[in-house]
Amino acid sequence: MVSCRKNWFLCSPSRNANESGGVSYNRKVTALDLKHLKLPTNKKLRWALYAIAGMGLAVILGIAAVLLFLTPKLPDASALREMQLEEPMYVYSVDGKLMSLYGEGRRYPVDIKNVPDKLKQAFISIEDQNFYKHPGIDAKGIGRAVWLLLTTSDDRVPGGSTITQQVVRQVFLTNDYSYSRKLSEIFLALKIERELSKDEIFEIYLNKSFFGNRAYGVGAAAEFYYGKKLNELTLDEMASLAGVPKFPSTGNPLDNPERAKIRRDYILERMNALGYISTAEMQQAQNAPMHATPHERKIEVYAPYVAEMVRQEMIQRYGKEALTKGLHITTTVDPELQAASDRAVTAGLDLYQIRHGWQGASKKFDLPKDEEVVETAERLKDYFPQNTMVPGIVLSTAGGKVSIVLKNGKTTSIGPGQGWRGANPAGQLKRGDLAYLRPQRDSSGKVINPDNPRYTLGQIPKAQAALISIDSMTGEIRALTGGYSFEGNKFNRATQAKRQPGSSFKPFVYAAALERGMNPGSIVQDAPLTLRMGNGKVWRPQNDGGGFSGPIRIRDALVRSKNLVSIRLLKTIGIDYAIKYISYFGFDPKTIPRNLTMALGTADLPPLKVTEGFAAFNNGGFHVTPWFISEVRDREGTVMYRHKPAVACPSCDSGLGNGLNTPAPTSYVVDGFNFGPLKKEEPKADSKTASKDGKDAKKGEESTKVEMPEGFDPKTATVAPRAMDPRVAYQLNSMMRDVVLRGTATAARALNRTDVGGKTGSTNEHRDAWFAGFGGKYTTVVWVGRDDFKPLGRGEYGGAAALPIWINYMRAALKDQPVKKLEVPKGMTKVAQSGARMSSVGDDAAGEWVKDEDLDYSDFYVDFGDKVPEKTTAKPKSTSAAPVSTQPVEAKPEEAPKEEKKPEEQFETF
């Protein structure tokens, strides 16, 4: 008989007759028996017990060590509630339409309440069927993993990882395999389960998981692979998405549909086995073909140059994290005006290229005879679409047809009538030529038959262009196009290109001259002029086209863009004064040449800066700063920033000097001239001039009626600083309207509006062509030139290259817009001129509106641009102006010539 005292380990409830050789022991070891127990005498058994006891102690000590050393280092699980998921930056137009998305990954966080039950069940079936039951870890799974580690040679084994543990890994830990990481994962999973609900954990998992192709979160995955919201997904699509996180790069339904199908079908089987779906539902979903295709979030407004400006501005303000914080940026861009801008630039540059004919292929590849089509297509990896055209490489021109391989590896052909301007492309292209093809589109701009479109040969224009259009009163950028194709070249010529504005800069010089006491009717000599430069060289400026007009009114000189008059005016007022004065339009004085060439527009300026300056001619003389970011909101919708611009408000101030709430300049006196408000007595109204409401009925004494910005409150808003006297703004506006009526921009009369004006501009050898102008409430500038600074070609003046683009855009911008009436500011009198003499006339008579204080000059004749007549005592027939307190410029007395003489060349030094 075997003694239980000697062999206590045999006395077990599980011991049966077969195990004891036919002897049965039914008594159990009680607590009383334990004190009589003795360790076995067999050494092997004794050492086995020691080992078991040691292992148990080690486990206890290990757990204690983890609790003592590891747990305090674990992150706070409650931080998951405040965790900010990476989300792209959204850019919108002024009406809330999507312009762009920025960020390395796609992620559109979803609320667990909006996740369909079937989709949740698909993830639970494959990832963690006991998710809603376990405390954060799966004991059976962990035990299975431990057993595999002990019984196999594998260092990594499957099993033992719950959805909670995966969240721990995604948020707090890494995917590096180590026992310490696994222990941390287990303890933190238990900790998370105590602080967060199951739905909160599941929501984090669905939004944090990577689904391949830069899609983070199930919301982004559903949109990218199927172009759907979660509630639009079919059962087979849900199962396909549930299988992606395990193999996001090699098992997603787009890059590896075969592998994704196997995993999808297995998930459907699991859902059926767990009772989530019926067998019929499972079979129907398994029979569905794999149909994932890439779907990018639809861009509703195409304005890539402005969107890139926003991206750069946000990084500058908030750092690179701005692209991943889910910021929502609203811009000032008007979708319709932006589309009109792009169309105008494209059409204008295509028309320019038509004028200059077929220029040949822009690049030629040396193709071996035996090169495969796939290899040829690979050569296009660094070539991108240009505007509406796609790149391709010519394979052959046999039989009068041109075979071309596209970037996607497909081949197409074009034949007679499909070449440049309807010619046979076989005579225009050769094997290896880089060709750009334009797919045929319908009236809405969509490609006809996109799977197999019909192409015609296109050509990238040699010239580039920029168009900027702003609200003259507020400075809001309504449209901006920085080139022919953003995909082809991201260089923004509207803001980054520094080009010479040429004659389009002249209005700023004229404004300075009118501020000094001249008026549109003042006579200046348009005569030859020779100037000795500081380096000893001689400069003989010429009018465009040559020839001289002799004595000419300032108005006519601007209308006809007389170079020599501009130079004489600049000499009259002085270079230092002119630079200081022009800086009030927003120009940096350092960018303006300190010599007489300034009058011809030799400063290097970006088109946006010219637009900024020109707005003052259309808003009553205020300097408004262009801006494009209206509002910034965080992912929760809280406003982080809202722009409050300084706006033009002619009725908010006296009409002279600075306006209400506008910080005054450091000094009103510039180069001896006082920019401050004139201290003069207002004329008293009498019964003959008083209107019914008691105001002076004289047109020149009425307040300027300017449409104010929507929502503008003069009591709280900031008024923009003045760039010039409103009366000078009126004079320049009137003169530039004449440029359209009878000058170098008569083509703009096609707009059939009286409020359109501007100035053309061209530079030497036709390197730059400009038109800067205004109409309605918009100020718009167009520049055309080449990036390599080569000439545009003969005849490419501002009126030929830039003005047509401006007209096409403004035709759309001014549609249904009321005509803006040009109101005469206070402090002006209308005068008629006979030769160089002025006399006041009625408002309806022909003549010029002159500042009241300038009426002191009864004879005003600028002979050679270096002298201003001394003020005489003669007065006009009537004037309400008070005497001027300062002289515009010191000069010697000089009488106007009694009869015109043939212009003679003058020799001067500067």
Summary of the structure (lengths in Angstrom):
residues: 910
radius of gyration: 40.7
end to end distance: 132.5
largest distance: 153.8
contacts: 2966
relative contact order: 0.08
helix: 35%
strand: 16%
